[in-house]
Amino acid sequence: MQEQSKQHFFVGLGNPGKKYEMTRHNIGFLVVQAFAQHFGMSFVQENKFKGTVAKKKLHQTEVHLLLPATFMNESGQAVRRYMDFYKIPLTAMTVVVDDADLSFGTIRLRTQGSAGGHNGLKSIISHVGTTQFARLRMGIGRPDREKSQDELADYVLDNFSQNEMSHLATFLKQGVSVLERLLTQEVAEAMNIVNGNTLTSH
């Protein structure tokens, strides 16, 4: 029996459309799009998956990219459809997500964990039935004097500040390098190198 080829499934979380393109909540989309550009992968809209997808063989592994087009709160629908169709195991999935509890420019890689109040992660956990999947958390920070959940919601849906924009390309490149590392390393091994990687103070 031929050994099944290794797969990697990178999911970027965000909201579709020009309105949200450069918002902090869309950094998951931006990292996965930057990964695709770096490796010459082209996205196509696939209605059966409720998302935009790309696929290519890299480093002897089949790499699948998904940007759900469901809006953030229903991201799990697209993820579950794609995984079921291609029979992708949870161990192959890494979700790239914005994290307001990390300062802008900070990256954390985790093998599992709760949704932490993130609606996109909540939806994925609901549809796959477990918290046992990797996530790449991209720090976006919080407003200085946040008084309510509404203020945080407004903040994540705002565009990056001018200061953040000046560092964004470097931050995205770091995210891409983590995903590339996962093509040849296990998540637990990569965590030791990746975690603590922070942009120069801005």
N, C-alpha and C positions, 0 to 999 in steps of 0.2 A: 504493500500500500504506500503510495507516494505521500511524503510528509507535506502537510498543508503549509502554504507559504505564509510568512508572518505578515500581519496587517497592523497599520497604525491609523487611527481615526481621530482627527483633530477637529473639534467643534468650536467655532468662534461665536460668542454670544453678543447680540446687539439688536437694534431695531432697523428694519429695512427702510430705504428711501433717503433722498437727498437731505431732508429736514434733520435727520439724525446722524448723518454721515460722520461729522467731526465732533460728536458729543462724547463726554467722558464714558458714558454707559456703553459706547460702541467700541471700546478699545479691543475687545475680543475679536470683533469683526476685523479691525484694522491689522491686528497681529497675523491672523490667518490669511488675510489678503496679501500682506507683505511676504509671508512665507510662500504663497503661490507665485507671486511675482519673482521672488528670488530663484525659484526652481522652474520657472517657465511653465507653470500650470495655468490652464484657462478654466474659468468658472462658466457653468451653464445652468440656466434655470430649469429645475426639475419639479413640476407640479406634484408628481406622485410622492415626492419626498417633502413637499412644502418647504423648499429651500433651494439655495444655489450650491452647486456641488462641483468638485474637481477631483481627479484621480490620476495617479502616476506612480510608476515603480521607481523608488529611490533607495539606494543602499541595500539592495536585495530585499526590499520590503514594499508591499503595496500600500501606498499612502492615500487615504481618503480625507477630503476636506468638506466640511458642511457649514454653511451660514444659513440658519433657519430664517425663513421669510414670514414667520407666524407672528411676529412681534415678541418681545422678550418673555412675556408671561406664559406663552404657549410653546416655548422652545422644545419642550420634551416631545411634542407630537412629531416634529421633524426628525429628532434624534432617534426615536423608537422606530419610525418607519424605515429609516436608512439602515439601522442596525439589523432589523428583521430581514430586510431584502438581501443584504450582503452577508448575513450571518456573522456579524462582527461581534466578538466577545467583549465584555465590559473591560477586560484587562487591556484591550487595545485602544481604549478611548481616553483622550485628554481634552478637557473642556477649558477653553481660554476665556477668562472672566475678569471683569473689573472688580476691584475691591476697595471700598471707601475706608476700610480700617487700616490700610497700608498707605503710607505717604507716597506721593507721586514719584515714580522712578524706582520704586521697590518691587521686586519680583519674589514670589514664593511659589514653590512647587510642592504639591501635597498628593499623597496616594489616595486619600479619602477625606471625608469630613461632612459636616452639616451644611445646609444652604446658607447659614449665616445671614438670613434676612434677604438674600438675593433671589428675586422672583424667577429668574431664568434657571438657576440651579434647583429651586423648589420644583419647578415644572419637570425638569429632567429626572430628579429623584422620584417624583410621583410616577412618571411613565416607565422608568426602568426598574423601579421597586427596591432601590438600594442606594446608599451613600458611598458604596465601595467602587469609586472610579476616580481617576486622577484629575486634578485641576491645576492649571497654571494661573495664579492670581496676579493680576497686574494692578499695582497700586495707583489710585487716582486721588487719594486724600479726601478730606472733608472740609466744609466751610469752617472758618476760624471760630465763629460763634454760633454754631448750629443750635437752634432752639427746638426744632421739631422734625418729625419724619417728613413733613411736607417740604421743609427747607432742604433736607437731604435729597428728596426726590427732584426738586428743582435744580439742585447742584449737579446731580449726575446727568441730567438731561440738558444741561448747558454745554455750549461748545468749550473746548479747551481754551484756557487763557492764553494771552500772547506769550507769556513767560513759559507756560507748559508747551506751547507749540514749538518754541525754539529748541526744546529737548526731545520732542516727540519722536523724530526720526531715529535718534539713538536708542530710545526706549523700545520702539518697535523692533529695531534690529536685535536688541538683546532678547526680546521675546522669541523672535525667529530662531536665534541661535539655541535657545532652550529646546524648542521643538525639534530642531535638527539633531541635537544631542540625544533626544529620546528615540531616534531612529536606530541608534547603535548601543544605547544604554538602557537598563531598567530604570524605572522612575525612582525607586529607592536609592539607587546608586547616583543618579543625576542630582537628586536632592542635596546631597552633601556638597556638591560643587556650586549649584545654582543659588541656594538659599543664602540670603545676606547680600546678594548682588544689588547694589543701589547706585543710581546715577550720582554724579558729582552734585554737591549741594547747589540749589538754584534759588 
